Amino acid sequence: MIISGIRLECLQSVLEQAADLTKKDFLQDPARRVEDALTCIGWPLIQVGLSTIVAVLPPLLKPSYMVLVFFKTVIVVCSLGMFHGLVVMPAILTAVVRRKDDSW
């Protein structure tokens, strides 16, 4: 999915992680939930972010201000997406404790 030239795989992977963790009732221990989240989604999230950064490297061969600004924007967006997926979302999902007897 491409919106305004920015790839949203990081956001998609975070949403998949959240949906996956809400379906698993057996993960009541917060440490186990973080471990499971990072095991399932950590490496693919890093691959998506780094491959997007590598994909925008070739235009840097032409020295141009616009190319440099575009590259910096992609770096910031990918870095924030990976940070959000690897640190923020697991922390939030760990803090939210869902009991079996609660009905949402």
N, C-alpha and C positions, 0 to 999 in steps of 0.2 A: 504494500500500500504506500503510495507516494502522495504527500500533501505538500505543495509549495517546494518541491525538490528535496524535502527532508525525509529520510526513511524512518519509519516508525516501528521497526522490529523490536527495539528496546521496550517500548510501551506495550507492544503485543505480548512479549514474553513476561512482563510484570503482571499483566492481566491474567495470563494463563497460570502463572504461579499462584496468584490469589485465588483463582477458581479451583485449582488443584488442592490447595491447602484447606479450603472450606469444605471439601468433600470428604476429607480424611478425619473421621471421628476418633480413630485410635491414637492420634497424635496429641495427647493432652499435656505432655511435658514440653515447656517452651524451648529448652535446649534442643530437644529432638526435632521440634518443628523447624528451627533455624537450620539445623543440620540437613534435614530432608529438603528444605527449600533450596539451599545452596548446592546440594548434590544434584538436584533435578535441573536447576535452571542456571547455576553459576557459570559453568563452562560455555554453554551455548550463548549466554548473554555476552560474555567476553568475546567470543568469536564474532558475533554480530557487530559489536561496536568496533573491534579492530579491523574487520573486513570493510566496513564502511569508511573508516579513516584511510585505509590502504587504497580504496577505490578512488578517492579524491586526490591522491598523491600525484598522478601524472600531469595534471594541469599546472602544477607548481614548476614544471620545467620552463614554462614561459613566464618570465618576470612581469607581473602585472598586479596592480593594486587590487583590482576586482577579484582576481584569483586568490590573492592572499586573504582578503576579507572573507570570501566564500569558505576557504579552507579553515580559517579560524572559527567561523560560525559552526561548521560541521564538527570540529574538534570539541567545541563547548557543548553542543547539543548531545553528541555521543558520550562525552564524559559525564555530563549530568544524568543522562539516561542510565548509564552503567552504574553510577553511584546510587541512583535511586533504586535500581533493581537489585543491587548487591548489598546495600546497607539499609536504606530507609524502609523499603517494603518488608524485608524480613523482620526488622525491628517492630514495625507496626503490627504485623501479623503475629508476632510473638506476644505482644502486649495484649492483643485481643484474645481473651480466653472464651471459648464457646463450650458450653456444657451440653450434654446429651438431652437434658430435660428442658432446656430453653427452646422456645419456639420463636422463630424470627418472623 
